[in-house]
């Protein structure tokens, strides 16, 4: 393999690993479509344009019709007609259809349900990006190569026959001069066809390089520990030239790129940053850095044990495009004991993980209500948890960044990372960008200011979530060993429980 080909394949592998949520590009959403409770699963294509598989479950009702359509966030033309989702054989309540996603970037899948209760719609944001480079199948390559050689030989032979015998009367043998002329014509035609093939090869290589360059990649990011005196700070810096030059229209035009829209807050925070110790996943932190320029993000570093940590940082653009930055950092030994900060929405967890039951610091119990069947890659996973007070009563959960809880799922090698909410893998801010967008919104900041106003109202919420139950719709994308951190807020403090999961290949069904 040539060095350039290896570089391209390596980049393609990195992109497949780091698109949007790491190693987990498919979208899950659970929520309301008017009077109906629905679950939506969007299996995104690896290339754009491509076909997405849309599955919709209508819970507790039998609708007359379920439809779905895809549209780009800033589309100026009329919306495409919706496709009717058909019932899935053997899966009661599920409906499915397939839709073309024509443009990369922030798209929305609009699901509409009609039935006896009336009609309702739900908008599910999806980040559609080219995340892989499809290989040419070896048998097809051999077949096409053989056909190409056959055609090449045929063209050269036809040219030679035409020069040698094309104007001779029937039965007359060609003269030596015509024979040599035919050989010269064959050599010339072979050279011309060869040059055409070389030009085509060069053009195709250029198209291939351009495709790889246009594939999605997360912003290049660095992380360092900064000593500011009383507390150490973790500084995350976006060093990607594409983000640094986002306002330079000349640079963008020369590189055939569109400017990234500004960032918006998600659950009231501009960034959700997660630290996971690489060696054993025995240390975890959920932080919310602040920034003044959207380039450098600083967060007070909690007292985590020394070691190398993977960093995953979630951001949402004003277009609704959600992305995850990926990097790592070496943390020195802490100078203060580890303790939670009751005045903060940050949360840390130190220690091993449970299988079914985990205890919170005050003695409350978190139980994973998992089924007895094994977890399978690609199959819906029952990520449902019950939280009970030390005396056995169902816990009453306080709003944690506007929701009853959050969950983080990571595979032990870092190849999969996902930040989950009870509404699924969908970012609340991404969904809000579509709900708040008005026709003619072109000025940057128009959507962000509206989301900030909603976040202020969300921060003032005082109601609780009784019942002590929380669930997260999801399917593990790959087999392997995973750790799940479930975070809730009780007594004004963020508390975390950790669980281990073994996911088997889908072929083991």
N, C-alpha and C positions, 0 to 999 in steps of 0.2 A: 504494500500500500504506500502511495506517495505521501510525503509530509503534508502537502496541502490537503489531500483527501482525509488524512488522519485528523488534521486540525478541524476540518469541517464536521466530521463525524463526532469528534469530541465536543464541539460547541453544540451540536444538535442534542447530544446526550445531556449536557448541562441544562439546556433550555427545557428539555422534557422533564428534568428533575425540578426546576425552579419556577415553573409558570404558575402565576397567581398563588393558590395555596400549593405548597410544595408536594409534588408527587400525588396530588389529589385534586385534579382539575374539574371533576364532575360536580354538579350543583344539586343540593337538596334544599327544599323549602317546605315548611309546614306552617299553615296559617289559614286565614279566612278568605274565601272568595264570596263576598256578600254573606248570605245566610248559610253557606256551605263550608265545612271544614275539609281542607284538601291537603294532600301531600304531593309535591311535584319533584320528580327526578329528571334532570337533564344530563344526558350523556353527550358531552361535547366532542366534535371531531378533532382529530389531531392536526388537520390542515384546513385552511380557509381560502376559498370557499369549500364548504363541506356540509355533510348532513348530520344534524343532531337528532338523537332519539329522545323524544319527550314522553314521559310516563306520568299519569295523573291518577291519584287515588282520591275518590270522593268518599269520605268517612260518614257512615250512618245515614246515607240517603242514596236513592237511585235516580240519577238525573236523566232528563230526556236527551240532552246533548252536551258534549264536552268538546270545546274547540281550543286551538292554540295557534299563535302566530309569533314571528320573530321580527324585530325592527331595531335598527341602529339608533343610538341615543340622540343623534343630531340629524336624523334623516329629514330631508326637506320635501321629499315627495310624499304622496299619500301612503297610508299604511297598507301592507299587502293583505289580501283576503285571508281569513283564518282557515286552517285545515281542521276537519272533523277528526277527533280522536275516537278510535274504535275500541270496543271492549276487548280485553285481553283474555284469551281462552285459558281457563283454569286458574285465574286470579280474580276473584270476586272484588268488584269495586274499582278495578284498575282499568284505565283507558290509555291508549298509546297512539302516537303518530310520529312521523319523521318530517323534519323541516330543514330546508336549506338555510344556512347562515352564509350570506354572500360577502359581508364586509367584516374585517377584523376590528377589534376594539370592544367598547362597552355596548352590548346589545341587551334587549329585554325580551323575555318570553311572556306573552300575555295569555293567560288561561281564563277562559270564560265557561261558566257552568250555568245551564238552564234546566229548570225542573219545577216540581210542584211548589217549592218554596219561593220561586221567582228566579231572578238571574243575579249573578255575581261574577266579578273578575278579580284576578290577582296578577300583579306584575312581578316577575322574577328576574332580577338582573343577572346577566351572565357575561363573563369576560372571555370573548372568543378570540383566540390567538393561534397562530401556527406554532405548535409546540414540538413537532417532529418532522423529520425529512423522510418521506417514504422511500424505502429501498427498492431497487429493481430486482424482481425475483430472478434467481439464477436460471431456472429452466426457460423463462421467458427471454432472458438475455441471450442465452445460447441459441434459441430459436430465431430471434431477430438478427443475431450475428450471422447465422447460417443463411438466412434469407438475403441479408445484405451482400454477402459474398457472392451468392447466386446472381443477384441483380447486377453487381459490379462486373462479374464475368460475362453476363449476358450483354450488357451495354458494349463492352470492349469487343466481344465477338461479332455483334451486329455491325459495328462500325467497320471492322476488318473485312467482313463479308461484303458489305456494301461497296467499299473501295475496290476490292479484288474482283468481284463478279457481278456487281450491280448493273453494268452496262454491256456485259458480254452476251452474244447470242447464245441460245440454248445449245449445250453440248460442246462449246468451245472452251479449251483450257486457258487459264490466265497466263499471261506472259510473265517472265521473271521480274520485269519492271513493275507490273501490277502487284505481284506478290510482295516485293519489297515496299511498294507504296502502301499496301494494306498493313504491313507490319509497322511502318512508321505512323500510319493513322491510328492503329491500335495503341501504340505507345503514347501518342499525343492525347488520345481520348482517356487513357488510363491516368495520365498526368492531370488532365482537366478535372476528371471525376474525383481523383484523389484530393486535389486542391479544394473542390467543393465540399468534400467530406471533412477535410481539415477545418474549413471555415465553419461548417455546421457544428463540428465538435467544439471549436472555440466559442461559438455563440452559445451553445448549450452549457458549457462550463461557466460562462458569464452569467447566464440565467440562474444556474444552480447556486453560484456564489451570492448573487443578489437575493435569492430566496432565503438563503441561510442568514444573510445580514438583516433581512426583514423579519426573521423569526423573533418572537418575543424573548426577551431576556430581562431579568431583574436588574435594577440599577446597581452598578458596582458600589460597594459599601465597605467602610472600615469601622472598626470599633477599638477604642482605647480607654484605659482607666486614667482619669485625671484627678490629681490630688489638689483639692481647693482649700485645704485647711481643716475645718472641723469634720467634713465628710468627703469621702471619695465619690467621684462622679463617673458614670459610664457615658462616654460620648460616642454616638453613632453619627458618622458623616457620610453623606452621599457624594462620592467622588466621580460619579459617572459624568462624562463630558456632555452627554445628551441632556441631562437634567440641568447642568450648569449653564448650557447654552440655550435653554428653553425659550428665551426671549429674543434670540438672534434670528430674525427671519431669513437672513442671507445664509447662515449656516444650515438652517433647517431646509431651505430650498436646495442647496448644493447636495445635501445628503438625502433628498427625497423623503423627508420626514415631516410629520405634523407635530406641533408643540403639545407637550403634555399639559393638560389643564391643571389649575392649582389644586392643592389638597383641601379636603373638608374634614370636619370632625366626625368621628364615628362613636356613638355612645358618649358624646361629650369630650372625647379625647382625639387628638390629631394622630397619635401613634399608639398602638398596643405592641409592646415589646416583650418577648419571652426569652428567658435564659434557661438552658437545659444542660446540665453537666454531661459531657460527652462520654466519660468512662463508664458510668453506671446509671445515669438518669436519676441519681439519688438526690439531686438538688435542682430546684425549679423556682423561677420567679416570674411574675407577671407585673410589668412596670409600664408607666405612662410618661415617657419623656416629653419635655417641652422644647420649643424652638422659637427663634426670632427671625429666621431666614429660610426655613424649610430645607436647609442643607445640613446644619448641625443640630442634633437632638441630644439633649442632656437629661439624665435621670440620676437621682441619688442612688448609689449602689448599696443594696442591702448586704448584711453580713453573711454572705455565702461562703462555703468552704473553698479553699484554693483548688484550682484545676482549670482545664480547658472547657469552655462552654460554647455550645452552639447558640446562635442568636437568630431569632425569627421576628421580624417587625412588620406589622400589618399597617398599610396605608390605603386611603381611598381618595380617588381624584373626583373633581367636580363633575366629570362625565359619568360617574358611577363605576369606573374601572377600579377594582380592588386588586392590590398586589402585595406580595410578601417579599421583603428584603432578607437576604441570607448572608451571614458572615459568622465569624467566631472570634473569641477573645480569651486570653489567659488571665485569670483572676488570681491575685496574690492572696495570702492568708488574711482573714479579716482581723481588725484590731478591736472590734467590739463583738459581744455575743449576739447571736441571731435572735431577733424578736420582731414581731409584727408591729406595724404602725397603725394604731387605731384611728388616726385622723386621715388615713390615706386609703385610696382604692387599690393600691398595690398589694400584692400577696406573694408570699414565699412558702415553699414546702421543702423540708429536709427529711430524708429517711426512705425506707423501702415502701413498696406498694402492697396492697391487699389483693385478694382474688375476688371476694364477694362482699366483705364487710370491712369498713374502715372507721376508725374512731377520730373525732375531732378533738381539739385541745381541751374543751370543757366536758368531754365525756359523751357528747352526742354521737350517734351512730349513723353512718351513711351506708346504705345497702344497695348493691347493684342488683336490680331485679332482672337478672339475666335468665334466658331460657336454658334448658338442659342441653339443647342441640348445640353442636360446636359452631363457632364463628367461622364464616366462609368469606373469602375475598369476593367482592362484587355483590354480595347478598345483603339486604337490609339488616342492620345490626340493632338489637334492642338495647340502646343506651338509655335506659330508664333507671332512675335512682330515687330512693326514699330516704329522707332525713328525719330522724326521730330524736327528741330531746333525751337527756339522760334518764328521765323517768318513763320513757316509752311513748310519750305523746308525740303526734306529728308536729314537726317544727314549722314555725311561721317564718318564712324567708323575707328579708328586707330587699328592696330594689338594689341590685348591684349593677351600676351603670345602666339603669333603666330596664333590667331584666331580672328574672328570678335566679339566674345563674349563668355561668360560662363553663365551657369545657375545652381542654386542649388534648389532642391526640397526636402522638409521635411514635414512629417506629424506632426501634433501638439503634438503628444505624443512621438515623436522621434523614432517610430517603423519603419519608412521608411526614408531613406536619399539617395540621388543620386546627383552626380556631372555630369552635362550634358555639351556637346559641340554640335556645329552644326552637327558634324559627329555622334552624338548619345551618348550612354553610354560607348562607346569604348574609352579606353585610347590611346592617340596618341603614347606614348612610347611603349605600349604593341604591337601595330600594327607595329611599327618600328622594334621591336625585331625580328619579323618574316620576315620582308622585308630585314633586314640587315644580318640575320643569314646565314652563309655559311657552307657548308658541312665540318664537322671536327672541328667546333667551340666547344671546350671543356674547354678551359682555361677561368676562371672567369675574367671578365673585357673586354673580346674581343668585346662584343656587346655594353657594356656601353660606351667605348671610342668612338665608331662610333656614338652613339646617342648624346654624348656630342658635337661632331663636328657638327652634324646637328643642335643642339640647338644653337650653336654659330652663325651659318648662319641664323637661324630663328630670333635671337635677333637683327640682323642687318637689318631686313626688315623695309622698310619705306613706302611701298605702303598702300593705304587705301582701305576700303570696302565701296564703294558708294551705294546709294539706301536706306540706313537706314532700311533694313529689315534683320531679323535674326530669325531662327527657329531651334527647337530642337526636333528630333524624339523621342517619348517616349510613354509609356502607364502606367498609375498609377496602381500599383500592387494590392492595397487594397482600399476599400472605406474609407472615412473619410475626415477630414478637413486638407488642405495642405497650405503651403506658398511657393511661388516661388520667388526667388531672381534672377533677370536678371542683369548681369554686362557687361558693355561695357567701352571702353576707348575713351575719347574725350578731345582734348586740353591737352593731356599729363596726364590726371587724370582718375582714375578708378571711374566710377559712377554706382550706384546701384538703381534699381527700384524693388519694392516688390508688389506681387499680392497674393490674397487669392483665394483658389479654394475649392469647395465642390465636392467630388467625390462620386457618388452613387454606390450601388452594381450592378453588371452586370445583376442580375435577374430583375432589374427595366426596362429593355429594352422594 
